[in-house]
């Protein structure tokens, strides 16, 4: 497993995060795409957890406040077929270490 991060909304990592969010939130939970993709997209740092074969499995985004001294973790999602394997915990442990 590996975890990649990006702020670039044109990057492959960001697009992988969006695919996961589309499947989990828009298709899976019926969240409107207009709510899922919001005005904070360009302000966030995106994290994606990949399998050993480079398949994106989980994601979350980190939204900093205006002073960049606090963050909010948002849009945490694990693909349905990969839940129960502690991938969310692995991703969040990485994000928390990054924040420290």
C-alpha positions as CSV (number, residue, x, y, z in Angstrom):
1,X,0.0,0.0,0.0
2,X,1.0,3.6,-0.6
3,X,-0.5,7.0,0.0
4,X,-0.1,9.9,-2.3
5,X,-1.2,13.5,-1.7
6,X,-1.9,16.5,-3.9
7,X,-3.3,20.0,-4.0
8,X,-3.4,19.9,-7.8
9,X,-7.0,19.4,-9.0
10,X,-5.7,18.4,-12.4
11,X,-3.5,15.6,-11.1
12,X,-4.1,11.9,-11.3
13,X,-4.2,11.6,-7.5
14,X,-7.0,14.2,-7.3
15,X,-8.9,12.5,-10.1
16,X,-8.6,9.2,-8.3
17,X,-10.0,10.8,-5.1
18,X,-12.9,12.1,-7.2
19,X,-13.7,8.7,-8.6
20,X,-13.9,7.2,-5.1
21,X,-16.0,10.1,-3.9
22,X,-18.3,9.7,-6.9
23,X,-18.8,6.0,-6.2
24,X,-19.2,6.3,-2.4
25,X,-21.1,9.6,-1.9
26,X,-22.9,10.4,-5.2
27,X,-23.8,6.9,-6.4
28,X,-23.7,5.1,-3.1
29,X,-25.3,7.6,-0.8
30,X,-27.3,9.7,-3.3
31,X,-25.5,13.0,-2.4
32,X,-25.9,15.6,-5.1
33,X,-22.8,16.2,-7.1
34,X,-23.3,19.9,-6.6
35,X,-22.9,19.4,-2.8
36,X,-20.1,16.8,-3.1
37,X,-17.9,19.1,-5.2
38,X,-17.8,22.4,-3.4
39,X,-16.1,25.8,-3.3
40,X,-13.3,24.4,-1.1
41,X,-11.9,22.0,-3.7
42,X,-9.0,24.2,-4.7
43,X,-8.1,24.9,-1.0
44,X,-7.8,21.3,0.1
45,X,-5.0,18.8,0.3
46,X,-6.1,15.4,-1.0
47,X,-4.8,12.0,0.1
48,X,-5.4,8.7,-1.7
49,X,-4.5,5.3,-0.5
50,X,-3.5,2.9,-3.3
51,X,-3.2,-0.9,-3.4
52,X,0.2,-2.5,-4.3
53,X,-1.2,-2.7,-7.8
54,X,-1.9,1.1,-7.8
55,X,-5.7,0.8,-7.5
56,X,-7.1,3.8,-5.6
57,X,-9.0,2.4,-2.5
58,X,-9.6,5.2,-0.1
59,X,-9.4,9.0,0.1
60,X,-9.9,12.0,2.4
61,X,-9.3,15.7,2.1
62,X,-7.8,18.2,4.5
63,X,-9.2,21.7,4.5
64,X,-7.0,24.3,6.3
65,X,-8.5,27.3,8.0
66,X,-7.6,30.8,6.8
67,X,-4.6,31.0,9.2
68,X,-3.3,27.5,8.2
69,X,-3.1,26.5,11.8
70,X,-6.0,24.2,12.0
71,X,-7.5,21.7,9.5
72,X,-10.7,19.8,9.0
73,X,-10.6,16.3,7.6
74,X,-13.5,15.8,5.2
75,X,-14.8,13.5,2.4
76,X,-13.3,10.3,4.0
77,X,-14.3,7.3,1.9
78,X,-13.3,3.7,1.3
79,X,-14.5,1.8,-1.7
80,X,-17.3,-0.7,-0.6
81,X,-15.4,-3.8,-1.6
82,X,-12.4,-2.9,0.6
83,X,-14.2,-1.9,3.8
84,X,-13.5,-3.9,7.0
85,X,-9.8,-4.1,6.2
86,X,-8.8,-1.1,8.3
87,X,-7.8,0.9,5.3
88,X,-9.5,4.0,6.6
89,X,-7.5,3.7,9.8
90,X,-4.3,3.4,7.8
91,X,-5.1,6.4,5.8
92,X,-6.1,8.5,8.8
93,X,-3.0,7.5,10.7
94,X,-0.9,8.8,7.7
95,X,-2.9,12.0,7.6
96,X,-2.5,12.6,11.3
97,X,1.2,12.0,11.1
98,X,1.4,14.4,8.2
99,X,-0.4,17.1,10.3
100,X,2.0,16.6,13.3
